[in-house]
Amino acid sequence: MEVFGTRLVVAPATTATALAFILGGIALGTLSGLTPGIHVNNLALLLASAAPAIPGPPELVGSAMLSAGVVHSFLDVVPTLALGVPDPVMAVSALPGHRLVIEGRGREAIRLSALGSGLAVALAVPLAIPVTTVMTTAYPVIRENLPFVLVFVAGFLVVTEPTMRGKVGGLVALCASVILGVLTLDLSPAAPLDAGGVLTPLFAGLFGAPVLVDAMDGAGVPEQSDAALATSREDVVLTAAAGAVAGAIVGYLPGVSSAIAAVIALTLVPGRTGARGFVVATSGVNTANTVFALFALVALGTPRTGVMVALRETNTPLHLPTLLVSVAIAGIVGFALALVVGDTYLETVGRADYRTLSVGVLSLLVIASFLFAGIVGIGIFLVSVLLGLFPPRVGCRRVHLMGVLMGPLALV
């Protein structure tokens, strides 16, 4: 059968096999997204090492990996909201999502995150084609001037701190993280996992553990009220759209994280930069990044995320229609899972002994650091934790710690 010159073939067996692989990836993404301390890049490294042993067409194995990454981006906000909630007296220095949880608006935050991710995916797919066309032309110039681009981004982050104390603290945090990156990123320590690397202890120490340490004496998740959105549809849509646009930056520029892109996104929608806007924008950037990074890999051959690195290393055929269908299915399922699982997760964590839970998660991060980078990884983790504790104490954002990647890239 032909429609507008395109031949459509119905093959039930092939379709069922493809769906099985996509659903398998969704299951893995669900498990990793709801496991505290597991970054999507760690998941990608594990998938890349296991992919050769998976029977099946390489194209479908790639669909499974991509599906896992998309679902992970929908669900990883749930443990982030549930864990590391500080005592209410510390709410001013808490993460935006945690402030909503302290106010009893955690269920709303989960829905805002799901909407941000879902809308960003829907907007990113049509945007990816013109953006990729532009970037294909502009990328050689950007690559040639990458150090200047990264210095500009770092300067933008510092300048946009609202207070002078925050600006000074941000500059110090940035410089310290650059030094840490220069000293550690080129290390290849012996580790139990072949797919290891120092990024796991670095990111777990800089961004994961400090939140838990600061909240050790917190009261845990308070009772949560209803899930009604206390923001307008227009604000949600505009902020998600800004996240999708900023996601293009993450998809094409090395060293620029989703958190950085979220800061940029919020400058595009002035007046909507509260905690709710931050949750929507960050989630939108995270998920839209997957779409833009896929197009960047197809058009430029440059992987910008761990999942894209895994696709390249496993020589997955980059059949864009198949991969985009995988993204669409995983996005729909991820949206539903966030709504179904999120509330139960918050409620379960709220009933748990918070100190025991925090210590347990910290122990998992130490174990993950050892598995990915050996004894050296534990040392890197501890140093990173000390640096990660610094930003909230001087009133600046932790995003400056992304200098750990931007600095070494700019100095190459």
C-alpha positions, 0 to 999 in steps of 0.5 A: 500500500502506498500513501503519498508515494511512501510504501507502507508495509505491515509486518506483525512479527517485526512490529511485535519484536520491535515493541518487545525491545522498546518495552525492554528499554522502557523497563530498564529506564524505569529501574534506573530512573527510580534508583537514586544516584544512577545517572543516565550516562552510567546506564548508557555505559552499562548498556553499551557493554551488555549490547553485544551479548543481546540477541537481536537486530542491532537497530532494535537494540539501539531502540531499546537503549534510546527508550531507556534513556528517554524514560529515565529522563522522565522518572529521575526527577522522582527520587530527586524530589523525594530524597535530600529534602532539608528541614523547613528552616533551610528551605531558602537554600533548598533546590527548587523542587525540594522547596515545592515538596516542603510546601506540600506541593511534591505531587504538583512538582511531579506533574509539572516535570512530566508536562515539561518533558512531554511538551518538550519532546513534542516540540523538539521533534519538529524543531530538530530538523531546522536546528540541525540544518543550521547547526550543520553549517555553523558547527565547524565555526563553533568547534573552532571557537569552542573555548570562547563559547564555553568561557562565554557560557561560564561567564553568563552563569556567574553574571546571572547570579542575583547577588554579589556574594553569589557571583563571587561564590560562583566564580570560586566554585567554577575555578575549583571545579575546573581544577578538579576536572583537569586533574581527574578527567584523563585518569583511567583507573582500574575498576571492576566494571570495564565500562567504567570512568571517573565521571560517575564519582565526579557527578555523584560527589558534586551533585548527588551526595551534597544534597543528601549530606545537607539534608541528613537532619531534615524531616523527610517528605512532609504530608503532600496536598493535592496535585492541582497545578498552581500555575497557568497553562500558558506558563507551563507551555512557554517554559517547556518551549524554552526548555526545548529550545535550550535543549538544542544547546545541550544537544550540540555543544559539548560540556554544556549540561541540562542544568546550564541550559535550564538557566538559559531557558529561564532567561527566555521567559522572564517572570516565570523563573520560580520553583515551578518554572525551574522544574518545568524547564529542567525537565524539558531540557533533559528530555528534549536533549535526547531528541536533539542529541540524536539528530546531532549524532545522525547529522554530525556524527558527534555523540553528545550524551552517554546514550548517543555514545553507546549507540555509536560504540555498538555500531547501531544503524541510525535509522531515524524513523525507527529511533523516533518512533522509539522516542515517541513510545517511550515518551508516552509511557514515561509520562504515564509512569511519572504520574502513576509511580511518582505519588507512591514513591513520595508517599513511601519515602515520606514514611521511611526513616530519613537518616537511614535512607540518606545513609543508604543512598550515600553508601550506594554512591560510594559503591558505584564510585568504586565499581566505575573507578576503583579505589581512585574513584572513592577518593575522587568522590570524597573530594567532589563531595567537599566541593559540592557542599560549597555552593549553597553555603555561599549562596550560589547555584551548583551549576557552576560546578559543571566547570569540571567538564567545560574547563578541560574542554576549553583548555584543549 
